[in-house]
Amino acid sequence: MSTSAETEPTGERYEGALRDEALAAQAHTGKTFTLRVNRGEDGDVAGRWEEYNVELASGMVVLDAVLDVQAHQSHDLAVRWNCKAAKCGSCSAEVNGRPRLMCKTRVEDFDLSQPVVVQPMQTFRRIKDLVTDVSWNYRVNEKITPFKPRTDRPWKWYQHDVEKAQEMRKCIECFLCQDVCHVLRYQTEDKPQFFGPRFFVRSAGLDFHPMDAEDRAAQLIGEGGLGLCNITKCCTEVCPEHIHITDNAIIPEKERVVDAFGDPLRAFLRKVFGGNNSG
């Protein structure tokens, strides 16, 4: 039986290793920068700040820097990530005070004479270091009335109807919009009766479907707390998928609610016949 020492001559290198070395050499800048990370244990709100000196590579993103620290300086640094392609929504954090995907945020975009500051999302309870507990969002998701297929018409619709719904389905559930929302911000434990931007987007995606027969207006104005949103557009500004959350989801849903509950004729019908008569 041959061993690896017999089949692999000493000093032999493979194409992959050569390629990686060449890429690393090409990316080397000879510069360093300071990464300032807010760390802490479960439930630690304030946390503690720790600084690391990191070698800058060309094209480096913040997630690269955090993983470099984890690999070479602090092995117990906790960070959640998966695809490193801005499609899984896992590596959400706040970089220099702004909610961002770390894998989509280039280090070179910042003034590196100052530290690059990374902290966990402030709207959700910390589990450890940069990892937060976002499970509240999934509990909210379970409350949303599901799709109900229509039975009163043929299943045919126009392309523009599909496009309206499809924009809402681009969401990768990074929850940056939930993090920046002023209604939810800093309320890590006792969340208000408010679905938040992400789930107004999901409701809109269902409502925009031309074959959906369900009416969610009462739910949105009730337990959804849609009226608490004052359309500052901060959620739209941080969305990595460039969903027009305020203009294309929240405002149309607000209009739907006004049509259902602000129309005097419908209010009269509700009083006479009962029910919400919002359809």
N, C-alpha and C positions, 0 to 999 in steps of 0.2 A: 504494500500500500504506500503510495507516494505521499509525502507531506508537502505543505505549502512551501517550506524552505527549498524542497527539491524542484518544485514546479515554477517557483517565482524567484528568479535570480536576485541576489542582494542588490539593492539600489534601483531595481526596475520600477518605473512609474507608469501609470496608466494615463490614457488620454484625458479622462475626467479630472484627475489630480492636476495634470499640467494645465488644463483649461482653468480650473479653479485658481491656481496660483497666478496665472496670467491675468485673470480678471481682478484678483485681489491687488496685484501690483498696479494695474491700470487705475483702480479705484483709490489707491493710496494717495493721500494729500499731504501727509507730513504735519497735519494740524490736529489739535485737540480742542475739545470744548467741555464745559461743565454741564452735567445732567443733574438736576435737582429733583429728587423724587420724594413725594410724601408717602411715608410708610406707616403701617399700624396693624394691630390685630383686630379680631372680630369686634365690631361695634365701636371702635375707636374713631370718634368724630374728628378731633383735631389732628391726630397722628403726629408724626415727627418728620422733620426734613433731614434728608441725607444727601450728600453731594458726591458725585463720582466723576473722575476725569476719563473721558472717552476719546479714542482716536477717531477722527472724522474720516469717513470714506465717501468718495464721490457718489452721489445719489442716495446716500443713507437717509432712511426714514426714522422717525422717533421709535418705532417698534424695534428696528435694528439696534438702536442704541440701548434700549431697555434690555433686550436679549443679550447684548454684549456684556452688560453689567451682570446679568444673571449668570452668564457662562464663566466670566473671568474674575468678578469681584465680590459678588454677593449671591451665592447659589440659592439662597432661600427667598429671594425676591419673587413675589407672586404676581403673575400677570396672566390675563386670559387672552388667548389668540388662537386662530385656526388657519385661515386660508392665506393670509398675508397678501390678499388681492382685492381688498375692499368690497367683498361680496358676502362675508359671513356675519359681519356686524359685531364680532366678538371683542375686538381690541379698543372699544370705546374708552376714552379717558378725557381729561381736561389738560390741554397743553397751552402753557402761557395764558391760562385763564379762559380758554375757549374750548367748548366740547368738540372733539375731533376723533376721527379714526386714526390711531397711531400709525397704522400701516400706510396711510395715505398722506401723511404729513411729513414733508421733507425738512430735515434738520437745517439745510442750507438756506431755507427761506427765512430763518430767524437771524437776529443780530447775535452772533456767537461771542461777542465780547461780554455778553451777559449770559447767565445760566439759562438753559432750556428747562422750564419748570413743568413737571408732570404730576398730576394728582388724580385720584379716582373720581368718578362722577359723584357730584355732591348731593344728588337727589335720592340716591339709594344707599342703604346701609353697607358699610365696608365689611367684607369677609376677611380679607387680608391684603395689605398693601394696595395694589391697583385693581384688585378684584372686588366687585360689588354684587350684592344680591338683587337681581332684577326680577325675581319670581313674582313680585306684585303685578307686573305687567301681564303675566300669563293668567293670573286670576281675573284681571279685568277683561282679557280677551274672551274668557269663558262666559262672561255676562252678555256679550253682544249677540243679539238675535241672529241666528244663522240664515243663510240663503233659503228662500222658499220659492220653488219653481212655479211659474204661472201656468195655468191650465185653460185660460180663456182666449188664447191667441196662438197662431203658429209660431214656431221657434225660428223667427227671422228678424234680423236687425241690421243696422247700417254700420259702416266702418267707423264713423265718428263716435258712435255709441261704445264700440269696443275700445277705442283709444282713451276715452274718458275713464273707463274702468281700469284699463291697463296701467295708466299712470299711477293709480293708487296701489297697484300690485307690485310696483318696483321696490317697495319697502323691504329692507334687509333686517329690520328689527335691531338696529344698533342702539336704539332708545336715546340717541343724542337729543332728539326733539323733546322727549320727556324730561331729560336732564336740564335743558335750558328753559323750559316752560316756567314762568314766574308763579303759576298757581301751585305747581308741584315742588319747586326748588327748595331744597334744604329740609323738606318734611320727610325725613328718612323713615320714620316709623308710622306716624298717624297721618295717612294720606287723606286728602279731602275727597268729597264725593264728586269725582272728576275723572273722566276717562283719559284725558290728555291727548295731545296731537296725534300720536301714533294710532290711537284707536278711533279718532274721528276720521282719519284716513281710511282705516279698515271699514268703518261704517259707510263712508262715502263710496268706497269701491263696491260694496254690496248694493247700495241704493242706486248707483249708476248703471248697474247691470240691467239691461232692458227686459230680461226675463225674470227679474226678482219681484215677487208679489208682496213682500213683507213691508210694513210701515214702521220705521224706527224713530219717528219724530218724537213720540212721547218718551221713549227711553232716553233719547239724547238730551231733552230738556229736563228730564227727571234725574235718574241716577247718573247719567252721563255728565251732567253739570255744564253743558255746552255754553250756557249763558255767562259762565265765569271767564271765558276766553274773551280778551279785548283786542284780539287780532294785531298784536305787535309785530308779527312776522319773524320773531326770533327763531321759531322752529324751522321756518323755511330756510333761513340763512345758514343753519348748521346741517341741513340734510345732505348727506354725501351722494344720494341718488338724484338730487336736484328736483325732487317732487315739490310742486308749488302747493305746499300744505295749506297755507292760509287762503290763497285766492281760489284754488281749485277743489279744496275739500271742506275747510271749515266754513267759509262764507256761503257756499251753496247749501251746506247743511243748516246753517242759521236761517237762510231764506226758506228752506223747507219747513223749519219749525214755525217761523212767522206765518207762512201760508196756512199751516195746520191749526195754530192756536191764536194767531193775531187777527184772523179774518172774522169779522162780526157775524157773518152768515153761518160760518161753521160753528162759532161759539153758540149761536142760537140753536142750531141743530143738535149740538151736544147736550144743551140744556133740556131740549124737548125729548130727544130720543135716547140720550145716554151714550156712553162710550166716548171714544176720543174723536170719532168722525174726522180723522186727519187724512184720510185717503181721498 
